[in-house]
Amino acid sequence: MDVKKRLIKLAEDPRLNLKRVTVGTIIFFVGAGMLLWAEGATHLDPLRQELVALLSLITMGIGASLGLLGYLGLSAFRIYRFLSSDVKKRKPSETKTDDNDDN
């Protein structure tokens, strides 16, 4: 699939993209909380502390990826306009219409 088509498909539903950003942020901070808890959990064996820390890093990665996907979906239309070959850069002098061209 072409990049422009993917960006258009991503930008179709802004509510879904905002939901992805929100859920991704929540998942990320749950993982960060787990990581902070694992650091201070002295009642656990060191191996279990490391496993909880690994699980929390994986959770943070999933949350960050989901949030990034939603954020790109929210800004995909702007990225598409930037990459689009249909949008031509015009000089400001070309966009103005001058009625006194007959002189």
C-alpha positions in Angstrom: 0.0 0.0 0.0 1.3 3.4 -0.9 2.2 5.9 1.9 -0.4 8.5 0.8 -3.2 5.9 1.0 -2.1 4.8 4.4 -2.1 8.4 5.7 -5.5 9.0 4.3 -6.8 5.9 5.9 -5.2 6.8 9.2 -6.7 10.3 9.1 -10.3 9.2 8.4 -11.5 8.9 12.0 -10.1 11.5 14.4 -12.2 10.2 17.3 -10.6 6.8 17.1 -7.1 8.4 16.9 -7.8 10.6 20.0 -9.0 7.4 21.8 -5.7 5.7 20.8 -3.6 8.6 22.1 -5.6 8.6 25.4 -5.5 4.8 25.9 -1.8 4.7 24.9 -0.9 7.4 27.4 -2.8 5.6 30.2 -1.1 2.2 29.3 2.3 4.0 29.3 1.8 5.5 32.7 0.5 2.3 34.2 3.8 0.7 33.0 5.8 3.6 34.5 4.0 3.1 37.8 4.8 -0.6 37.7 8.4 0.2 37.1 8.5 2.6 40.0 6.8 0.0 42.2 9.2 -2.8 41.1 12.1 -0.6 42.1 10.8 -0.1 45.6 9.4 -3.6 46.1 12.1 -5.0 48.5 9.8 -7.8 49.6 10.1 -9.5 46.2 13.0 -11.7 45.2 15.5 -9.9 42.9 14.5 -12.2 40.0 10.8 -11.3 40.4 11.7 -7.6 40.6 13.5 -7.8 37.3 10.6 -9.7 35.7 8.2 -7.1 36.9 10.5 -4.4 35.6 10.7 -6.2 32.2 6.9 -6.5 32.1 6.6 -2.8 32.9 9.0 -1.8 30.1 7.1 -3.9 27.6 3.8 -2.3 28.8 5.4 1.2 28.4 6.5 0.3 24.9 3.0 -0.9 23.9 1.5 2.3 25.4 4.0 4.5 23.6 3.5 2.7 20.3 -0.3 3.0 20.6 -0.1 6.7 21.5 2.3 7.4 18.7 0.0 5.7 16.2 -2.9 7.8 17.4 -0.9 11.0 17.3 0.2 10.2 13.7 -3.4 9.6 12.8 -4.4 13.0 14.2 -1.7 14.7 12.2 -1.8 12.4 9.1 -3.8 14.9 7.1 -1.1 17.6 7.6 1.6 15.1 6.7 -0.3 14.1 3.6 -0.7 17.7 2.5 3.1 18.2 3.0 3.9 15.1 1.0 1.3 15.6 -1.7 2.4 16.4 -5.2 -0.9 18.2 -5.8 0.0 21.1 -3.5 2.3 23.4 -5.4 4.3 26.1 -3.8 3.4 29.4 -5.3 5.2 32.6 -5.0 3.2 35.4 -3.2 3.6 37.6 -6.3 1.9 35.0 -8.5 -1.2 34.7 -6.3 -2.1 38.3 -6.5 -4.2 39.4 -9.4 -3.3 42.7 -11.0 -5.9 44.5 -13.0 -3.4 46.9 -14.5 -1.7 44.4 -16.8 -2.6 46.3 -19.9 -0.1 49.1 -19.2 
